[in-house]
Amino acid sequence: MSSRPSARENTVDGVLRRSARRVPERTALRYGERAWTYRELDEAVTGAARVLLERGLRSGDRVAAYGHNSDAYLIGFLGCARAGLVHVPVNHHLTGEDLRYILEQSGAALVLTDPQLEHRLPGGVRALPLRDATGSLLERLVDPPGTATVLAGGPDEGDLAQLLYTSGTTALPKGAMMTHGALLHAYASAVLALDLKETDRPVHALPLYHSAQLHVFLLPYLAVGAENTVIDAPDPYRILELVSAGHADSFFAPPTVWIALAGHPGFATRDLGALRKAYYGASVMPVPVLERLRARLPGLAFYNCFGQSEIGPLATVLGPHEHEGRLESCGRPVLFVEARIVDERGREVPDGTTGEVVYRSPQLCEGYWDKPEETAEAFRDGWFHSGDLAVRDGEGYLTVVDRVKDVINSGGVLVASRQVEDVLYGHPAVADVAVVGLPDERWIEAVTAVVVARDKVDEPELIAYARERLPAFKAPKRVLFVGRLPRNASGKVLKRELRDRFGA
């Protein structure tokens, strides 16, 4: 951390500071019954930074955040940034060894937590409650109005702002080291690619520990001076209520939430005319689901957002005017991202050929915290290897085929699970589906569909349905029925768990 203020300030907390100077009395944030102007929010962040430093924390110390959505959660994150501390968001569903692993691997010196979650923390961990039992902010976290302490010095753009732990769908989570400068580049990319405006009224429903909600939407929207509403969870009723009342006109959600929203009775009956922008991403949106949404709301502008934690996390966007004829595409790279499609030897492949997506970008993380081997493996030949398989067309649009580790080798032929899943989503009895390869004596890996059914249907019917629409080698050899699919915080199916459960 520098010893004196910099005239070239380019930090995460500076996003809020600049908006507070530009539009101080505009409402920045609503949560529950509370509302904060940009001036008030900026003063609260300075107060939180002071409180953290008074607890003996020093520049570069890691501070974990283990809590639900709230205004306090945001103030805690920005307070860490202003104090030069490294924020470590933790999925509030984690318990036991999963929780202990992230706290220990990150070396967290303090945990900001909600009181109702504090009992889950491992013994010996220093904790500071973000809120009291009634849900109100603890007064000691903020300075009295108008008396915000001016902090000496501050972080530089090259300092770490956050450790973003990856989803861990195939291995233990890794902490992507995000600098202030990388996140600022990501915010600029998001503002431009997603048409974020100060006149928008976004609702932020996904957990704020999730990088997409925090870094693709909430912070960029604070940068442009919009009025933001944070709610506890992506509850379809609450979202529809805010939209129909005119309090929200845009929001982001993964496909699982959009599916739940489309299935809610209010989706067909409420006046949703105020909704102008619909953002989706974090996992692959089934084309049949997107088609149903567009048919119900033909005037709604849909944006497909694609990327991963290591790149801030937005890498490509498919804008509203680009959807026609490209519903499977995730769009083209955003402002500060360069992407290539390469083979297993790192050579760029021709358009129309499947390969791995690799990136170069100032948005990229610095590597993985305390994991030099994994960092070296991911950053090869001057590019970050994403682990995503995709195809690029002649106009530069990317279509994600699968994760490298999820491709199925069936009888020596590679099968992309997404194509099979899209076909099965077209069956009216299929509510949710994941396709994996399971060990098989004849096929090496048998294409297997794990299905959540909404109506009565059996295995022969679904196999026959798929065979009518796919080559025989791609159709499922087996169909297994479950009550729900295991998913991580971003809505991605944990296929590793399915392979472990059914592959024994």
N, C-alpha and C positions, 0 to 999 in steps of 0.2 A: 504494500500500500504506500502511496506517495506521502511525503511529509508535508506537502503544501497543495492547495487546490490547483487544479489544472485548468488553463483557459481552453483546453480542447476536451472538455468533459464528454465522455461517451460511455455512460454506464446505464445499467438497467434502471436504477432509481432515478436517474436523470430524466427518463421518459416522463415520470410523474411530475418532477420539479418543473419541467418546461411547460407542461400543460397547466400546472397550478399558477404559473406566472401569466400565461396567456388568457386563461378563462377561469380565474380564481373562484368565482361564485357559481359556476355551473355545477350541477349535480354530477358527480363522478361515479358514485356507487350507491346502490340500494341493496340492503340485505335485511329481510324481515321488516321490522318497523323502523329501522334506522336508515338514514340517508346522510351521505358525506359529500360536501362540495370538494372541488379539487384542492382548494386551500386547506381545508380541514384534514383531508386525507394525507396531504403532503406533510402537514405538521405532525400528524399521528405517526407517520413513518419515521420522522426524525426522532420523536420521543421513543419509539420502539428501539431504534438503533442505539440511543443513549442507554436505555435500560439493559440491553444486551451487553454493551461494553462495560457497564458498571458491574456486571457479574464476572469480570475477569477474563472475558473472551478477548482474543487477539486476532488481528488480521490473518485470514487464511484458515481459522478454526472452522470445523464443520458443525452446523447446527441442523439437526433433523427436525422435520415437521410431520407430526403424526396426528392429524385431526381432520374433521369434516369441513365441508365448505362453510365459509363465513367471511365477514369483513376482516375479522381478526387474522384469519389465515393469510389473506393478501397483505395486511399490514406487517405480519411477521416476515413474510418473504422479502418485501421491499425494505424492511428494517435491517434484515441481514445484509442485503445488497449495499445499503447506505453505510453500514458499519464495516464493510470489507470482509464479511463472513461468508462462508460457502454454505448455501442452503441445500438440504438433502430431503426432498419430498418423499414420503413413505406411504404406500398404500395402506389406508386405515383398516383394511380387511385383514392385513397380515397379523399373525400371532406366532407365538412359540419360536421355533428355530428360524422360520422365514424372517420374522421381525428382527431377531437377534443377529442374523447374518448381515443384514444391511447396516444396522447400528454399529456392529463391530468392524465390518469391512471398510466402512467410511471413516471410522474413528471419530464418531460424533461426540463432541464435548458437552452437548446439551440437546435436549429434546423439547420442542414446543409441542404441547399436546392438549387435547380436550380433557377435562376432568374425568369424564366417563370412560376414557380410554387409558388413563394413567396406570390402572391396575394391571394392564397387559404388559407393561414395559419390564424388561429383565431387571433383576435386582442390581442395585448399585448405579443405575443410570440417573444422571442429573436431569430433572424435568422442570419445566416452567409452564404452568397452565396458560393457554391462550385466552380462555374464557372462564367465568365462574359457573356455578351450577345452574344459574338462571339463563345462561346464554349471553349475558352482556359482557362487553369488553372489560377486562380488569383495568381500573383507572391507572394503576402504576405502569401500564405499558405505554401510556401516551402523556405528553406534556399538557398542562392546562392550555386552553385556547389562547393563541396569540403569544405563547412564551416558548415556542419550539427552540431547543438548544441548537446552536450552530456547531457542527462537528468539525474538528480539525482534520485536515487531510481527507482521504477517501480513496476508494479503489480506482485502479486504472483499467482501461478497456481490455488489457491483456490478463488481468487477474481473473481467477475462477469466481463465477457467480453461483454455480449450481452443479451438483452431481445428479444427473438424471439416470436413474437405474432402468436398464432395459427390461422389457417384458419378461424375459426368461422363459420363452416358450420352448426352447430346446436345451437350455443349460442354466446354470446359476446366473442370476442377474449381474450385469456389469455396470459400473458407474461411469457414464459418459461425462467427461469433464468439459463443461460449457463455460466459456469466458463471457464477460460482459460484452465484448466486441462481437462475438459470434451471435449472441442473442439479439443485439441491436441490428445486425444485418438481417437476421431472420424476421424481425418485426417489420423492417422496411419492405422486405419481400412480401410479407403477408398483407400489409396495407395496400400495396399495388395490385397484387394478383387477386385479392378477394374483394376489392372495391369497398374497403372499410371507410365509412364517412362519419363525421362528427354528428350528423343528423340521425344516424342509426340508433335504434333502441335494442341492443342485443340482450338476450338472456343467456347466462352462463350456467349450464345445468350439470355438466360433467364434473367429476372431482377435480379440484384445483391441483391435486398432486399429479394429475395427468398432464403431460407436457403440451398436448394439443390445445386443451382448454386454456391453460395459462399463457402459453407463449405464441400461439397462432391467433388467439382471439382476445383474451382479457387485456394483456399488456399492449398489444397493438391498438386496441380500441381506446385504452387510456392515452396512448400517444396522440391520437387524433382528436381527443376531447369529447368522446361520446358519453352518453348516459347509460351506465351498465347496471344490470340486475343480476345478482348472484342468488341462486336457490340451492337448497340442500342436496337435491338429487334430481336426476332426469325423470321426474314423475310426469307421465303423459297428461294427467288431469291438470296439474299446475301449469304446465307449459301451454296447453290449450286455453286455460283460463286467462293467462297473461296476454296471449295473442288476441283472443276475442275481446278483451277489455281495452285493447289498444296500447298496452304497456310494453309490448315486445313486438319487434318486426323482423327479427333475424335470430337464428341460433344454429349451433353446431351439435351434431350427434352422430355416433357410430350407427351402422346399419341395424344393430339390435334394438336401439331406441327408436329409430324410424319405423321399424317393423311393429313395435309395440304401439307407437303413436297411430299408425295407420289402422291398427286393429281396435283402437279405443272407440267406443260408441260416439263420443263427442267429435271425432274426426270427420264423421259424415254429416253431423247436424249443426255444429257451431259455425258461426261466421268467422272465417279465417282470412278475410280480405286484407287485414293489416299485415299479414306475413308477406314480406318481400324477398328475403334472401334465406335460402336453405343450404346449409353446409353439411357435407357428410364425408366420412373418412375414418381413419384409424384401423379399419379392416375392410375387406372387399365387400362392396354393395352388390347383392345379387341383382342382375339386370331385371328379372321379373318384378322385383319389389320396387325398383326405381320407376319402371313403367307404370305401376299402379299409382305411385305417388304423383307422377307427372300428369296422369289422367285426372286425378281428383283436383289438383291445383295447377291448371295449365298455365297460369300467369306467373307462377312462382319461379324465381331465378335459382337454379341449382348449381352448386359448386362442388366438385369432387376434389378433396384434399388428400394428398398422398405424401408419405415420407416416413421418417423414423426418428427416435429420440436423438440419435447422434448428429442430426443435421438441423435441429432446432425447433420443431421437427418437420417443417414443411419443405418439400423438395419439388413437387409438381402440382399443378392445378388444371382442372378441366373446367373452363368457365361456362356460363349459361348458353352463350351463343355457339359453343363448341360441342354441345351434347348431341345434336342431331347426327345420327349415323355413327356415333362413337360412344355409345353408352357403356361399353366395356373399358374404355380408355381412362387413364388417370391424368391425362393432359400432358402438358409440356413443362419443362423446368421453369421455376420462378426466377426473379431478377438476378439473384446472387448465386445461382446454382448452375453448374455445368454437369451434364450427364452423358455417359456413353454406355453402349451395350457390348459386352466383351465375352469371349469364350473362356474356357478353363485355363488358357495360357495368357490371358490378359490382352488378347488381340481383338480389336474392334471388329464386329461382325456386320455383314450387309443388312440393310433395312429388310424387315420381314423375317429375320432369323432370330430365334430365341437365344438369349444369353443373360449374363448377370449384369445388373445395373451397378455402375460405379460412378462416384461423384468427386468433383473438386469444387470447393466452396469456402468462403470465409465464414459461413454458418456452421461449419463442421466442428465437432468436439476436438479437444486436444489429444484424445485417446481415452483409455479406460483406467480408472483410478486403481493404482497398485496392481495392474495386470499388464506387464510389458509384453508378454508373449501374445496375448489376445490383441493388444494394440498393434503389434508388428504384423499379425496375420490379417487384420482388417485394413491397415494402411499399407498397401503394396504398390510399388511402381508409381508412386506419386498420386494414387487414387484411393478413395475409401470404397471398399467392397461391401455392398449392402446386404448380400445374401438373398436378394429378390431376383427372380427370373422374369424377364419382360421381353416384349417385341416392340421395336420402333418402326413407325411407318415412314413414308417418304416425306411427310410434312413435319416430322419430329414428334408426333404424338406417341406416348408410351402406353402399352397395355400390359399390366402385370399378369403373368401366367401362374406363378406359384412362388413359394419360398424354395430355395435350393434344397433344403433338407426335407421338404414335404413332397417333392416329386416322387412318383411311384414307379418302380422298376418292375413291370409285370411281364414275365416271360421274356425279358430282355428288351422290352419296348417301354419307353418313358411315357407316363401318363400324367398330365397336369390335373391336380385335384379340382381346381377351380372350374374347369370346363364341365366336369361331371356334376359338381354342386349346382351350377347354374341351370343345368337341364332338370335336375330333381326339384329345384325350387319352383319349376313350372307346374309341378303336380299339385292340385288343390289341397291334397291331404297332408302335404309336407309343410310344417311350420318352421323347421330349422334342420340343417344338415351339415355334416362334415364328412369329407371323403379322405380316407387314409389307406396306406398299404399295410396289410398284416401278413406275417409269415405264412407261406404256403409251399407244400412239397412240390407241386407242379409248376406254379407260377412265380416262385421266389417271393413275390409280394402279390397278394390278391387285392384287387381294387374293392374296397369295402366302404359302404355308405352307413354312417351312424345317423339315424333319423329321429327327430322329435316330430311326432304326428299330431295334427290337429283334429283329424277325423280317422275313422277306421280304414286301415289299409294294411296289406300284408307284403311280405318279401317278394313273392312271384310277380305281383302287380307292378311294384316299383322297378324290378329288374326288366320286366317286359317294356315298361314305359321308357326306360333309358335306352334299351336296345333299339327302339324305334327311331331314336334321335341321335344315336352315337354309333361309331364303329364298334363291333362286338368286343374288341380288346379293351376299349375304354369303359364299357358298361360294368356296373358293379357285379362282382361274383357273389357277394354276400350283402345283406342288409340287416343291420342291428338296430333295435329300437330302444331309446332311452327317454327318461323324463325331461332331461335338460342336458345341454352341452357345457363342458367346463370352459370358462372364458376368463381372460385376464381383465385388468381394469379398463383397457381400451376396447374391449369387446372382441378381441382376437380369440379364436378357438384354440385351446391348449391341446393340439393334436398329439403332443408327446404323451399326455395323460391318457388319451384314447388308445394309443398304441401300447402303452404299458398295461392298461386295463384289459384290453381284448386280445393282445398278442401273445399272452402267456400260454 
